[in-house]
Amino acid sequence: MANSFEDEEGVHLVLVNGEEQYSLWPASPAVPAGWSVAHDADTRANCLEYVSAHWSDMRPASLRELTDEVREVVR
């Protein structure tokens, strides 16, 4: 049985969580709790392209916000 998460020919979704972190997800299983669809069903390659274009900062949103707050205090 092939791993549907790594299937180059499969249809995938791009999911995003509350920390603005992205994940590729096979189109067939239900979207897990805490995640929402950021890019509808598409080829794996197109989903990877979407992630590359939209996820430029790998830090979780809460860490980015904390870093911004610290920068303001230091100024």
PDB file with one MODEL, atoms N, CA, C and O in Angstrom:
MODEL        1
ATOM      1  N   MET A   1       0.837  -1.178   0.000  1.00  0.00           N
ATOM      2  CA  MET A   1       0.000   0.000   0.000  1.00  0.00           C
ATOM      3  C   MET A   1       0.888   1.251   0.000  1.00  0.00           C
ATOM      4  O   MET A   1       1.799   1.366   0.821  1.00  0.00           O
ATOM      5  N   ALA A   2       0.630   2.160  -0.895  1.00  0.00           N
ATOM      6  CA  ALA A   2       1.411   3.385  -1.017  1.00  0.00           C
ATOM      7  C   ALA A   2       1.009   4.390   0.063  1.00  0.00           C
ATOM      8  O   ALA A   2      -0.126   4.396   0.539  1.00  0.00           O
ATOM      9  N   ASN A   3       1.953   5.221   0.427  1.00  0.00           N
ATOM     10  CA  ASN A   3       1.698   6.275   1.397  1.00  0.00           C
ATOM     11  C   ASN A   3       1.037   7.445   0.673  1.00  0.00           C
ATOM     12  O   ASN A   3       1.677   8.106  -0.145  1.00  0.00           O
ATOM     13  N   SER A   4      -0.227   7.705   0.962  1.00  0.00           N
ATOM     14  CA  SER A   4      -0.966   8.758   0.251  1.00  0.00           C
ATOM     15  C   SER A   4      -0.418  10.151   0.537  1.00  0.00           C
ATOM     16  O   SER A   4      -0.681  11.076  -0.231  1.00  0.00           O
ATOM     17  N   PHE A   5       0.329  10.326   1.610  1.00  0.00           N
ATOM     18  CA  PHE A   5       0.917  11.622   1.934  1.00  0.00           C
ATOM     19  C   PHE A   5       2.089  11.961   1.019  1.00  0.00           C
ATOM     20  O   PHE A   5       2.432  13.130   0.849  1.00  0.00           O
ATOM     21  N   GLU A   6       2.695  10.942   0.436  1.00  0.00           N
ATOM     22  CA  GLU A   6       3.855  11.144  -0.430  1.00  0.00           C
ATOM     23  C   GLU A   6       3.577  10.802  -1.886  1.00  0.00           C
ATOM     24  O   GLU A   6       4.504  10.765  -2.695  1.00  0.00           O
ATOM     25  N   ASP A   7       2.339  10.557  -2.230  1.00  0.00           N
ATOM     26  CA  ASP A   7       1.953  10.155  -3.583  1.00  0.00           C
ATOM     27  C   ASP A   7       2.102  11.328  -4.549  1.00  0.00           C
ATOM     28  O   ASP A   7       1.319  12.277  -4.514  1.00  0.00           O
ATOM     29  N   GLU A   8       3.112  11.251  -5.407  1.00  0.00           N
ATOM     30  CA  GLU A   8       3.382  12.322  -6.379  1.00  0.00           C
ATOM     31  C   GLU A   8       2.229  12.513  -7.366  1.00  0.00           C
ATOM     32  O   GLU A   8       2.041  13.606  -7.900  1.00  0.00           O
ATOM     33  N   GLU A   9       1.464  11.458  -7.605  1.00  0.00           N
ATOM     34  CA  GLU A   9       0.359  11.513  -8.566  1.00  0.00           C
ATOM     35  C   GLU A   9      -0.984  11.778  -7.891  1.00  0.00           C
ATOM     36  O   GLU A   9      -1.993  11.959  -8.572  1.00  0.00           O
ATOM     37  N   GLY A  10      -1.005  11.802  -6.583  1.00  0.00           N
ATOM     38  CA  GLY A  10      -2.254  11.982  -5.846  1.00  0.00           C
ATOM     39  C   GLY A  10      -2.736  13.418  -5.822  1.00  0.00           C
ATOM     40  O   GLY A  10      -2.013  14.346  -6.184  1.00  0.00           O
ATOM     41  N   VAL A  11      -3.961  13.575  -5.390  1.00  0.00           N
ATOM     42  CA  VAL A  11      -4.566  14.899  -5.233  1.00  0.00           C
ATOM     43  C   VAL A  11      -4.417  15.295  -3.767  1.00  0.00           C
ATOM     44  O   VAL A  11      -4.708  14.511  -2.864  1.00  0.00           O
ATOM     45  N   HIS A  12      -3.964  16.512  -3.550  1.00  0.00           N
ATOM     46  CA  HIS A  12      -3.685  16.992  -2.199  1.00  0.00           C
ATOM     47  C   HIS A  12      -4.402  18.312  -1.924  1.00  0.00           C
ATOM     48  O   HIS A  12      -4.885  18.989  -2.832  1.00  0.00           O
ATOM     49  N   LEU A  13      -4.451  18.645  -0.650  1.00  0.00           N
ATOM     50  CA  LEU A  13      -4.907  19.946  -0.174  1.00  0.00           C
ATOM     51  C   LEU A  13      -3.726  20.604   0.523  1.00  0.00           C
ATOM     52  O   LEU A  13      -2.772  19.933   0.916  1.00  0.00           O
ATOM     53  N   VAL A  14      -3.795  21.916   0.673  1.00  0.00           N
ATOM     54  CA  VAL A  14      -2.859  22.601   1.554  1.00  0.00           C
ATOM     55  C   VAL A  14      -3.684  23.047   2.754  1.00  0.00           C
ATOM     56  O   VAL A  14      -4.693  23.739   2.616  1.00  0.00           O
ATOM     57  N   LEU A  15      -3.231  22.634   3.931  1.00  0.00           N
ATOM     58  CA  LEU A  15      -3.906  23.004   5.171  1.00  0.00           C
ATOM     59  C   LEU A  15      -3.084  24.044   5.913  1.00  0.00           C
ATOM     60  O   LEU A  15      -1.871  24.150   5.727  1.00  0.00           O
ATOM     61  N   VAL A  16      -3.766  24.810   6.756  1.00  0.00           N
ATOM     62  CA  VAL A  16      -3.095  25.783   7.619  1.00  0.00           C
ATOM     63  C   VAL A  16      -3.722  25.681   9.007  1.00  0.00           C
ATOM     64  O   VAL A  16      -4.925  25.460   9.147  1.00  0.00           O
ATOM     65  N   ASN A  17      -2.882  25.847  10.032  1.00  0.00           N
ATOM     66  CA  ASN A  17      -3.406  25.794  11.394  1.00  0.00           C
ATOM     67  C   ASN A  17      -3.425  27.186  12.017  1.00  0.00           C
ATOM     68  O   ASN A  17      -3.072  28.168  11.363  1.00  0.00           O
ATOM     69  N   GLY A  18      -3.828  27.268  13.258  1.00  0.00           N
ATOM     70  CA  GLY A  18      -3.944  28.549  13.945  1.00  0.00           C
ATOM     71  C   GLY A  18      -2.627  29.273  14.137  1.00  0.00           C
ATOM     72  O   GLY A  18      -2.617  30.477  14.396  1.00  0.00           O
ATOM     73  N   GLU A  19      -1.525  28.568  14.017  1.00  0.00           N
ATOM     74  CA  GLU A  19      -0.194  29.173  14.110  1.00  0.00           C
ATOM     75  C   GLU A  19       0.347  29.550  12.738  1.00  0.00           C
ATOM     76  O   GLU A  19       1.516  29.908  12.596  1.00  0.00           O
ATOM     77  N   GLU A  20      -0.515  29.467  11.735  1.00  0.00           N
ATOM     78  CA  GLU A  20      -0.164  29.800  10.350  1.00  0.00           C
ATOM     79  C   GLU A  20       0.960  28.910   9.810  1.00  0.00           C
ATOM     80  O   GLU A  20       1.829  29.363   9.065  1.00  0.00           O
ATOM     81  N   GLN A  21       0.920  27.636  10.202  1.00  0.00           N
ATOM     82  CA  GLN A  21       1.837  26.633   9.677  1.00  0.00           C
ATOM     83  C   GLN A  21       1.089  25.828   8.623  1.00  0.00           C
ATOM     84  O   GLN A  21      -0.101  25.555   8.779  1.00  0.00           O
ATOM     85  N   TYR A  22       1.770  25.453   7.568  1.00  0.00           N
ATOM     86  CA  TYR A  22       1.140  24.784   6.436  1.00  0.00           C
ATOM     87  C   TYR A  22       1.493  23.306   6.399  1.00  0.00           C
ATOM     88  O   TYR A  22       2.523  22.878   6.920  1.00  0.00           O
ATOM     89  N   SER A  23       0.612  22.540   5.768  1.00  0.00           N
ATOM     90  CA  SER A  23       0.832  21.107   5.610  1.00  0.00           C
ATOM     91  C   SER A  23       0.141  20.618   4.345  1.00  0.00           C
ATOM     92  O   SER A  23      -0.962  21.057   4.019  1.00  0.00           O
ATOM     93  N   LEU A  24       0.801  19.704   3.636  1.00  0.00           N
ATOM     94  CA  LEU A  24       0.133  19.011   2.526  1.00  0.00           C
ATOM     95  C   LEU A  24      -0.670  17.876   3.114  1.00  0.00           C
ATOM     96  O   LEU A  24      -0.215  17.203   4.039  1.00  0.00           O
ATOM     97  N   TRP A  25      -1.864  17.654   2.585  1.00  0.00           N
ATOM     98  CA  TRP A  25      -2.762  16.636   3.109  1.00  0.00           C
ATOM     99  C   TRP A  25      -3.449  15.959   1.936  1.00  0.00           C
ATOM    100  O   TRP A  25      -3.941  16.647   1.041  1.00  0.00           O
ATOM    101  N   PRO A  26      -3.497  14.640   1.911  1.00  0.00           N
ATOM    102  CA  PRO A  26      -4.224  13.956   0.836  1.00  0.00           C
ATOM    103  C   PRO A  26      -5.678  14.428   0.818  1.00  0.00           C
ATOM    104  O   PRO A  26      -6.258  14.695   1.871  1.00  0.00           O
ATOM    105  N   ALA A  27      -6.257  14.531  -0.352  1.00  0.00           N
ATOM    106  CA  ALA A  27      -7.617  15.065  -0.480  1.00  0.00           C
ATOM    107  C   ALA A  27      -8.677  14.141   0.101  1.00  0.00           C
ATOM    108  O   ALA A  27      -9.765  14.601   0.447  1.00  0.00           O
ATOM    109  N   SER A  28      -8.384  12.844   0.218  1.00  0.00           N
ATOM    110  CA  SER A  28      -9.429  11.907   0.636  1.00  0.00           C
ATOM    111  C   SER A  28      -9.704  11.858   2.134  1.00  0.00           C
ATOM    112  O   SER A  28     -10.881  11.822   2.492  1.00  0.00           O
ATOM    113  N   PRO A  29      -8.729  11.852   3.046  1.00  0.00           N
ATOM    114  CA  PRO A  29      -9.094  11.821   4.470  1.00  0.00           C
ATOM    115  C   PRO A  29      -9.695  13.156   4.914  1.00  0.00           C
ATOM    116  O   PRO A  29      -9.449  14.198   4.307  1.00  0.00           O
ATOM    117  N   ALA A  30     -10.477  13.100   5.973  1.00  0.00           N
ATOM    118  CA  ALA A  30     -11.062  14.317   6.521  1.00  0.00           C
ATOM    119  C   ALA A  30      -9.959  15.244   7.035  1.00  0.00           C
ATOM    120  O   ALA A  30      -8.910  14.790   7.491  1.00  0.00           O
ATOM    121  N   VAL A  31     -10.214  16.530   6.954  1.00  0.00           N
ATOM    122  CA  VAL A  31      -9.275  17.522   7.469  1.00  0.00           C
ATOM    123  C   VAL A  31      -9.272  17.410   8.997  1.00  0.00           C
ATOM    124  O   VAL A  31     -10.338  17.429   9.613  1.00  0.00           O
ATOM    125  N   PRO A  32      -8.099  17.294   9.612  1.00  0.00           N
ATOM    126  CA  PRO A  32      -8.056  17.129  11.062  1.00  0.00           C
ATOM    127  C   PRO A  32      -8.480  18.396  11.809  1.00  0.00           C
ATOM    128  O   PRO A  32      -8.372  19.508  11.292  1.00  0.00           O
ATOM    129  N   ALA A  33      -8.956  18.202  13.016  1.00  0.00           N
ATOM    130  CA  ALA A  33      -9.357  19.329  13.857  1.00  0.00           C
ATOM    131  C   ALA A  33      -8.186  20.283  14.043  1.00  0.00           C
ATOM    132  O   ALA A  33      -7.042  19.853  14.194  1.00  0.00           O
ATOM    133  N   GLY A  34      -8.474  21.565  14.032  1.00  0.00           N
ATOM    134  CA  GLY A  34      -7.442  22.580  14.213  1.00  0.00           C
ATOM    135  C   GLY A  34      -6.793  23.044  12.927  1.00  0.00           C
ATOM    136  O   GLY A  34      -5.949  23.941  12.940  1.00  0.00           O
ATOM    137  N   TRP A  35      -7.179  22.444  11.824  1.00  0.00           N
ATOM    138  CA  TRP A  35      -6.622  22.799  10.524  1.00  0.00           C
ATOM    139  C   TRP A  35      -7.753  23.222   9.594  1.00  0.00           C
ATOM    140  O   TRP A  35      -8.882  22.752   9.733  1.00  0.00           O
ATOM    141  N   SER A  36      -7.456  24.100   8.655  1.00  0.00           N
ATOM    142  CA  SER A  36      -8.438  24.485   7.636  1.00  0.00           C
ATOM    143  C   SER A  36      -7.759  24.458   6.266  1.00  0.00           C
ATOM    144  O   SER A  36      -6.533  24.493   6.161  1.00  0.00           O
ATOM    145  N   VAL A  37      -8.574  24.397   5.236  1.00  0.00           N
ATOM    146  CA  VAL A  37      -8.062  24.320   3.864  1.00  0.00           C
ATOM    147  C   VAL A  37      -7.627  25.713   3.409  1.00  0.00           C
ATOM    148  O   VAL A  37      -8.418  26.656   3.413  1.00  0.00           O
ATOM    149  N   ALA A  38      -6.367  25.823   3.021  1.00  0.00           N
ATOM    150  CA  ALA A  38      -5.823  27.073   2.488  1.00  0.00           C
ATOM    151  C   ALA A  38      -5.791  27.051   0.965  1.00  0.00           C
ATOM    152  O   ALA A  38      -5.833  28.100   0.323  1.00  0.00           O
ATOM    153  N   HIS A  39      -5.716  25.844   0.386  1.00  0.00           N
ATOM    154  CA  HIS A  39      -5.662  25.687  -1.073  1.00  0.00           C
ATOM    155  C   HIS A  39      -6.395  24.392  -1.399  1.00  0.00           C
ATOM    156  O   HIS A  39      -6.053  23.328  -0.882  1.00  0.00           O
ATOM    157  N   ASP A  40      -7.389  24.488  -2.247  1.00  0.00           N
ATOM    158  CA  ASP A  40      -8.237  23.340  -2.572  1.00  0.00           C
ATOM    159  C   ASP A  40      -7.483  22.245  -3.316  1.00  0.00           C
ATOM    160  O   ASP A  40      -6.333  22.419  -3.718  1.00  0.00           O
ATOM    161  N   ALA A  41      -8.152  21.125  -3.486  1.00  0.00           N
ATOM    162  CA  ALA A  41      -7.577  19.934  -4.112  1.00  0.00           C
ATOM    163  C   ALA A  41      -6.845  20.285  -5.408  1.00  0.00           C
ATOM    164  O   ALA A  41      -7.366  20.977  -6.282  1.00  0.00           O
ATOM    165  N   ASP A  42      -5.609  19.775  -5.490  1.00  0.00           N
ATOM    166  CA  ASP A  42      -4.755  20.094  -6.630  1.00  0.00           C
ATOM    167  C   ASP A  42      -3.649  19.040  -6.680  1.00  0.00           C
ATOM    168  O   ASP A  42      -3.588  18.150  -5.832  1.00  0.00           O
ATOM    169  N   THR A  43      -2.790  19.151  -7.667  1.00  0.00           N
ATOM    170  CA  THR A  43      -1.655  18.236  -7.751  1.00  0.00           C
ATOM    171  C   THR A  43      -0.684  18.518  -6.604  1.00  0.00           C
ATOM    172  O   THR A  43      -0.667  19.617  -6.049  1.00  0.00           O
ATOM    173  N   ARG A  44       0.103  17.536  -6.264  1.00  0.00           N
ATOM    174  CA  ARG A  44       1.102  17.718  -5.202  1.00  0.00           C
ATOM    175  C   ARG A  44       2.058  18.862  -5.564  1.00  0.00           C
ATOM    176  O   ARG A  44       2.397  19.686  -4.714  1.00  0.00           O
ATOM    177  N   ALA A  45       2.482  18.906  -6.815  1.00  0.00           N
ATOM    178  CA  ALA A  45       3.411  19.949  -7.255  1.00  0.00           C
ATOM    179  C   ALA A  45       2.800  21.339  -7.093  1.00  0.00           C
ATOM    180  O   ALA A  45       3.475  22.254  -6.621  1.00  0.00           O
ATOM    181  N   ASN A  46       1.549  21.510  -7.470  1.00  0.00           N
ATOM    182  CA  ASN A  46       0.900  22.817  -7.323  1.00  0.00           C
ATOM    183  C   ASN A  46       0.706  23.186  -5.857  1.00  0.00           C
ATOM    184  O   ASN A  46       0.814  24.355  -5.485  1.00  0.00           O
ATOM    185  N   CYS A  47       0.421  22.189  -5.030  1.00  0.00           N
ATOM    186  CA  CYS A  47       0.281  22.449  -3.601  1.00  0.00           C
ATOM    187  C   CYS A  47       1.617  22.880  -2.996  1.00  0.00           C
ATOM    188  O   CYS A  47       1.665  23.800  -2.179  1.00  0.00           O
ATOM    189  N   LEU A  48       2.692  22.218  -3.394  1.00  0.00           N
ATOM    190  CA  LEU A  48       4.017  22.613  -2.907  1.00  0.00           C
ATOM    191  C   LEU A  48       4.377  24.022  -3.362  1.00  0.00           C
ATOM    192  O   LEU A  48       4.984  24.791  -2.617  1.00  0.00           O
ATOM    193  N   GLU A  49       4.003  24.347  -4.575  1.00  0.00           N
ATOM    194  CA  GLU A  49       4.244  25.701  -5.086  1.00  0.00           C
ATOM    195  C   GLU A  49       3.472  26.729  -4.263  1.00  0.00           C
ATOM    196  O   GLU A  49       3.997  27.795  -3.941  1.00  0.00           O
ATOM    197  N   TYR A  50       2.231  26.409  -3.927  1.00  0.00           N
ATOM    198  CA  TYR A  50       1.410  27.306  -3.097  1.00  0.00           C
ATOM    199  C   TYR A  50       2.077  27.527  -1.733  1.00  0.00           C
ATOM    200  O   TYR A  50       2.177  28.659  -1.261  1.00  0.00           O
ATOM    201  N   VAL A  51       2.526  26.443  -1.112  1.00  0.00           N
ATOM    202  CA  VAL A  51       3.176  26.560   0.195  1.00  0.00           C
ATOM    203  C   VAL A  51       4.422  27.427   0.084  1.00  0.00           C
ATOM    204  O   VAL A  51       4.649  28.293   0.929  1.00  0.00           O
ATOM    205  N   SER A  52       5.222  27.208  -0.933  1.00  0.00           N
ATOM    206  CA  SER A  52       6.443  27.996  -1.124  1.00  0.00           C
ATOM    207  C   SER A  52       6.140  29.480  -1.284  1.00  0.00           C
ATOM    208  O   SER A  52       6.893  30.329  -0.806  1.00  0.00           O
ATOM    209  N   ALA A  53       5.048  29.787  -1.950  1.00  0.00           N
ATOM    210  CA  ALA A  53       4.688  31.186  -2.189  1.00  0.00           C
ATOM    211  C   ALA A  53       4.068  31.863  -0.965  1.00  0.00           C
ATOM    212  O   ALA A  53       4.136  33.086  -0.837  1.00  0.00           O
ATOM    213  N   HIS A  54       3.461  31.077  -0.060  1.00  0.00           N
ATOM    214  CA  HIS A  54       2.704  31.675   1.043  1.00  0.00           C
ATOM    215  C   HIS A  54       3.312  31.473   2.426  1.00  0.00           C
ATOM    216  O   HIS A  54       2.871  32.115   3.379  1.00  0.00           O
ATOM    217  N   TRP A  55       4.292  30.617   2.563  1.00  0.00           N
ATOM    218  CA  TRP A  55       4.863  30.335   3.878  1.00  0.00           C
ATOM    219  C   TRP A  55       6.338  30.697   3.869  1.00  0.00           C
ATOM    220  O   TRP A  55       7.199  29.832   3.711  1.00  0.00           O
ATOM    221  N   SER A  56       6.618  31.966   4.037  1.00  0.00           N
ATOM    222  CA  SER A  56       7.998  32.440   3.948  1.00  0.00           C
ATOM    223  C   SER A  56       8.689  32.484   5.308  1.00  0.00           C
ATOM    224  O   SER A  56       9.918  32.523   5.372  1.00  0.00           O
ATOM    225  N   ASP A  57       7.926  32.479   6.381  1.00  0.00           N
ATOM    226  CA  ASP A  57       8.499  32.522   7.726  1.00  0.00           C
ATOM    227  C   ASP A  57       8.040  31.276   8.471  1.00  0.00           C
ATOM    228  O   ASP A  57       6.861  31.151   8.804  1.00  0.00           O
ATOM    229  N   MET A  58       8.952  30.366   8.731  1.00  0.00           N
ATOM    230  CA  MET A  58       8.611  29.075   9.320  1.00  0.00           C
ATOM    231  C   MET A  58       8.230  29.162  10.802  1.00  0.00           C
ATOM    232  O   MET A  58       7.697  28.200  11.355  1.00  0.00           O
ATOM    233  N   ARG A  59       8.494  30.293  11.444  1.00  0.00           N
ATOM    234  CA  ARG A  59       8.164  30.407  12.862  1.00  0.00           C
ATOM    235  C   ARG A  59       6.644  30.419  13.054  1.00  0.00           C
ATOM    236  O   ARG A  59       5.920  30.984  12.234  1.00  0.00           O
ATOM    237  N   PRO A  60       6.161  29.799  14.133  1.00  0.00           N
ATOM    238  CA  PRO A  60       4.728  29.872  14.427  1.00  0.00           C
ATOM    239  C   PRO A  60       4.305  31.329  14.639  1.00  0.00           C
ATOM    240  O   PRO A  60       5.114  32.159  15.056  1.00  0.00           O
ATOM    241  N   ALA A  61       3.058  31.631  14.355  1.00  0.00           N
ATOM    242  CA  ALA A  61       2.542  32.997  14.478  1.00  0.00           C
ATOM    243  C   ALA A  61       2.770  33.559  15.877  1.00  0.00           C
ATOM    244  O   ALA A  61       3.122  34.730  16.018  1.00  0.00           O
ATOM    245  N   SER A  62       2.577  32.750  16.905  1.00  0.00           N
ATOM    246  CA  SER A  62       2.752  33.242  18.278  1.00  0.00           C
ATOM    247  C   SER A  62       4.199  33.663  18.538  1.00  0.00           C
ATOM    248  O   SER A  62       4.433  34.630  19.263  1.00  0.00           O
ATOM    249  N   LEU A  63       5.156  32.967  17.970  1.00  0.00           N
ATOM    250  CA  LEU A  63       6.556  33.349  18.136  1.00  0.00           C
ATOM    251  C   LEU A  63       6.858  34.629  17.367  1.00  0.00           C
ATOM    252  O   LEU A  63       7.594  35.484  17.860  1.00  0.00           O
ATOM    253  N   ARG A  64       6.308  34.772  16.180  1.00  0.00           N
ATOM    254  CA  ARG A  64       6.507  36.012  15.414  1.00  0.00           C
ATOM    255  C   ARG A  64       5.950  37.200  16.182  1.00  0.00           C
ATOM    256  O   ARG A  64       6.586  38.251  16.253  1.00  0.00           O
ATOM    257  N   GLU A  65       4.764  37.037  16.757  1.00  0.00           N
ATOM    258  CA  GLU A  65       4.139  38.122  17.528  1.00  0.00           C
ATOM    259  C   GLU A  65       4.984  38.470  18.753  1.00  0.00           C
ATOM    260  O   GLU A  65       5.182  39.648  19.047  1.00  0.00           O
ATOM    261  N   LEU A  66       5.480  37.469  19.466  1.00  0.00           N
ATOM    262  CA  LEU A  66       6.320  37.696  20.635  1.00  0.00           C
ATOM    263  C   LEU A  66       7.598  38.422  20.244  1.00  0.00           C
ATOM    264  O   LEU A  66       8.023  39.348  20.935  1.00  0.00           O
ATOM    265  N   THR A  67       8.206  38.014  19.158  1.00  0.00           N
ATOM    266  CA  THR A  67       9.414  38.664  18.669  1.00  0.00           C
ATOM    267  C   THR A  67       9.145  40.130  18.356  1.00  0.00           C
ATOM    268  O   THR A  67       9.958  40.992  18.690  1.00  0.00           O
ATOM    269  N   ASP A  68       8.018  40.422  17.719  1.00  0.00           N
ATOM    270  CA  ASP A  68       7.657  41.810  17.426  1.00  0.00           C
ATOM    271  C   ASP A  68       7.473  42.622  18.704  1.00  0.00           C
ATOM    272  O   ASP A  68       7.895  43.776  18.775  1.00  0.00           O
ATOM    273  N   GLU A  69       6.841  42.018  19.715  1.00  0.00           N
ATOM    274  CA  GLU A  69       6.624  42.708  20.997  1.00  0.00           C
ATOM    275  C   GLU A  69       7.959  43.011  21.667  1.00  0.00           C
ATOM    276  O   GLU A  69       8.146  44.104  22.202  1.00  0.00           O
ATOM    277  N   VAL A  70       8.876  42.073  21.646  1.00  0.00           N
ATOM    278  CA  VAL A  70      10.192  42.281  22.246  1.00  0.00           C
ATOM    279  C   VAL A  70      10.933  43.398  21.520  1.00  0.00           C
ATOM    280  O   VAL A  70      11.583  44.229  22.155  1.00  0.00           O
ATOM    281  N   ARG A  71      10.839  43.422  20.216  1.00  0.00           N
ATOM    282  CA  ARG A  71      11.488  44.485  19.443  1.00  0.00           C
ATOM    283  C   ARG A  71      10.960  45.853  19.836  1.00  0.00           C
ATOM    284  O   ARG A  71      11.730  46.810  19.921  1.00  0.00           O
ATOM    285  N   GLU A  72       9.662  45.960  20.076  1.00  0.00           N
ATOM    286  CA  GLU A  72       9.058  47.230  20.477  1.00  0.00           C
ATOM    287  C   GLU A  72       9.547  47.665  21.846  1.00  0.00           C
ATOM    288  O   GLU A  72       9.788  48.852  22.063  1.00  0.00           O
ATOM    289  N   VAL A  73       9.698  46.734  22.768  1.00  0.00           N
ATOM    290  CA  VAL A  73      10.174  47.057  24.117  1.00  0.00           C
ATOM    291  C   VAL A  73      11.620  47.500  24.075  1.00  0.00           C
ATOM    292  O   VAL A  73      12.009  48.415  24.800  1.00  0.00           O
ATOM    293  N   VAL A  74      12.426  46.863  23.232  1.00  0.00           N
ATOM    294  CA  VAL A  74      13.847  47.179  23.146  1.00  0.00           C
ATOM    295  C   VAL A  74      14.068  48.565  22.537  1.00  0.00           C
ATOM    296  O   VAL A  74      15.050  49.234  22.859  1.00  0.00           O
ATOM    297  N   ARG A  75      13.188  48.984  21.688  1.00  0.00           N
ATOM    298  CA  ARG A  75      13.360  50.304  21.040  1.00  0.00           C
ATOM    299  C   ARG A  75      13.218  51.385  22.004  1.00  0.00           C
ATOM    300  O   ARG A  75      13.331  52.556  21.639  1.00  0.00           O
TER     301      ARG A  75
ENDMDL
END
